[in-house]
Amino acid sequence: MKSKVSLINTIEQSNSTRRMKEVRMSNEILLNPKFNTATFQCFTQEQVKEINKLIKKNIVGKESSTEPAEYVTKIGDFSVVPCMPLMKLIHPWLAECQKRNRDIFGYDIYWDFHLEGLNYNVYGTGGEYEWHIDVNNMIQPLDAKLTCLLNLSEEPYEGGEFCIVGGVTPIEFTSGMGLVMTSLIGHKVTPITKGERITLSYWAVGPSWK
């Protein structure tokens, strides 16, 4: 029969081993490109301004009330714009998103730009989007596979950092940069403390997860 001290040591060793396995698993997930983000520089400041100007001419409405994640704070001005009128200008961004999917993620995605829209997100001072994941809320046999973002901020801002679950530091995501990530990874935009943060969102959908 084990003594009480021996039993306690055994339990502590077991707990230590379990914690090490959890840390190792967490590190493996973060090191797996599918569970991280891919970022890339895409546009100059002049191009960013040109894209913003065209977007404002083609806004068709405000974001649906069913779009934000449930029970999550989302503060800002969110509009919907169709893809096709913007394709000439934003094609380099979307093409790079497709390339990253081919090289890193390998998801089955439709890329039906002629049928789909984009979200135009303007976060002013105090704007934020708390922890959430991106899912398809429509009654369709589709799931969001990739979250594709483009930073279209025209002026420097403070706050508004992009963070993912398990990330040690915020993701570098400045004006003119594109970002691609698996939609099921939890992420957030921290509160804007000064200035205005502008982004464009495209959710690449495909057949339902199986």
N, C-alpha and C positions, 0 to 999 in steps of 0.2 A: 504494500500500500504506500502511495506517495505521501510524503510529508506535506503540510500546508505550504511551506516555503517553496518546495519543489513544484507543487501544483500551481502556485502563483507565478513562478518563473516560466513554467510551460505555457500558461495563458498569455503572459506578456510576450514571449517569443512568438506565439501564434498570432497575436495582434500585430506585432511588429512586421512579421512576414506578410500579413494581409495588407497592411498599409503600404509596404514596399511594392507589392503587386499592383495596388491601386495607382500608385505614383507611376510605376512603369507603364501600366495600361494607358494612363492619362498622357504620358509623354509620347507613347506610340501613336495615339490618336492625333495629337498636335503635330507630330512629324509626318503623318500621312497627308499628302497634299489635298486629298478629297475632303479633309476635315479642317482645312485652313483656308486662307484667302490667296487669290492671285491678283496682284496689282500691276499696273503698267501706265506709263505716261502716254497720253494719246493726243492732246490738243494744246495749242498755244493759247495765250490769253486773248489774242485777236480772234481766234477761232471760237473760243468759249463765248465771247460777246456776240458773235454772229449767230451761234446756235441758240443762245438765249433770245435773241431778237426774233428768230424764226419761230421758236416755240410759242412765244407770246401771241403771235399772229394765228396760231393753229390750235389753241386751247379750246376744247369742246365742252368742258364742264368741270365740276369739282369732284373730288374723290368720293366714291360711294360710302355711305355710312357703315356698310358691311366690310369695308376693306381693312380698317385698323384691327390689330389683334385685340381680342376681348380682354377687358379689365386691365388694359395697359394705357398709360398716359402717352398721348401723341399730340404735340402742340406745334402748329405751324399752318402754312397755307399749302394745300395739296390739290393739284389739278390733273386733269387727264388730257392727253394729246395723242392723236393717232401716229403710228410709226411712219407711214408712207410719205407724208409731206416733208419729213425730216431726213429721209434716207440718204439724200445726196451729201448732207453734212455729217451725219452720225454714222455712216457706213463703216469708217475705220474702227470705231469703237465696237460695233456689233460684230464685225468680222473678227476682231481680236478675241471677243468673247467666244465665238464659235471655235476659234483655233485653240483657246485654252480648254474648252470642253473636249475637243479631240485629243489634245496632248496630255491632259491631267485627269479630268473627271470621267469622260467616256459615257455620259448619260444619253438616253434615247430622248431627243428633243425635237419638237416639230419646227421651230423657227418660222412660224407663219406670220411674218411681219405685215403682210397685207391684211391680216385679220385682227391684229393685236394693237394694243395701245401702250403708252408709257405713262408713268407718274412723274409729274414735275413737282418737286418738293422744295418749298422755301421755308427755312427755319430762321425767324428773327430772334432778337434777344429774348431769352426765356424759352425758346423752342427746344423740344427734345422728343425722343422716341425711346421709351423704356424697353427693357429686355423683351424680346419676342422672336418668333420664327415666322417665316413666310410660307403661307399655305394658300391653296386655291379654294376660295369660299363659294365658288359657283357650283351649280348642280350640273357638273360635267364629269365624264370619266377621265379627268386630267389631274396631274399634280405638278406643283412648282418644283422644278429640279435645280435650277440655278438662279441666284439673285445677282443681277448685273447692274452695277451702279456707275454713274459718271458724275464727277464733281464739276459743277458749272459755276462755282462761286467767282464773282468778278472782283471782289475786294477781300483783303485779309479779314479773318474773323477769329474770335477766341472762344474756346470751348468747342462743342460740336464734334468731339472725338468719336471715331468709330471703333467699337470694341466688340470682341467675340468671346463667347463662353470659353474659359480655360486659357485665354490669352493673357500673357504676363503684362504686356504694354499695349496701348491703343495702336491700331493699324495706321501707318502713314497713308493718308488719302487726301491729297491737296488738289487745288484747282487744275483742271485739265487731265486728271488721272482717272483711269477706269479701274474697277474692282469686280472680281467674280468670286462667288462662294456658293457652296451647297446651301440651298434654301432652308434646310432643316437645322442648320447651326444657329444657336441662339446668338443674337447680336443686339446692339443698342447704339443710339446717338446720344451722347451726353449733352446737358443743357448748354445752349449758346449764351455766353456771358457778354459778348460784344460783337457787333457786326451782323452779317447775314450769310448763312450757309445754304447753297443751292445745289441740288442734285437731281439727276434723272434716273429713274428706276425702270428696269425691264425684267419681268419674271419669265424666264424661259421654261415653258411647260412641255410635258410629254405624257406618255401613257402612265396610268396610276402606278405608284410604287407597288412592287410585289415581293 
